Amino acid sequence: KTEKRIRLLRGANVSVKSRVVTITGERGSLTKNFKHMQCDIRVDGRYIVVEVWLGQKLHRAGVGTIIGHLRNMMLGVTIGFHYKLRLVFAHFPMIFKIEEDEQVVTIDKYLGGIGRKIIPIPEGVVVTRDDDVKEEYHVIGNDIEDVSQFCARCSQSTQTRDKDIRKFLDGVYVIEKGTIGNLKM
């Protein structure tokens, strides 16, 4: 038997029903389905317990992965996640525009080109512009997967191709990441 425990954070309430875990906190609620893993998930007082009975190496390793997901879910609903994006360009100014309905971000004039890159903003993620620092944006949300996936899409859509990457450093870069309380806004 392989068993790992994680202590509940203050303000996080957990409900488990047939490997579907719902964690509720002051910032909202997150639900994740772990039915693809052959394990037992239960709440034992102030702990969440994940167990695998007679598992092979792959199943035992999955226990730590589930614990990591649960930790990120608890942090998200109690504190939240915050990433900072910075636009970098040398000669041609890039335009990073949050559309009015705030469901899409468009990146125009990357390396002086006419192509438009459209990146959808996931539900529950808020993108704001920093008033103090030029060309810096804050991405805030409860689900670390949605926040980091949005930042990765922005960064990868402005990846330099067919040019010397030592010379052409233009793009959108993640400069800081962490929880909301740990980063300066």
Summary of the structure (lengths in Angstrom):
residues: 185
radius of gyration: 20.0
end to end distance: 45.2
largest distance: 60.3
contacts: 524
relative contact order: 0.16
helix: 21%
strand: 41%
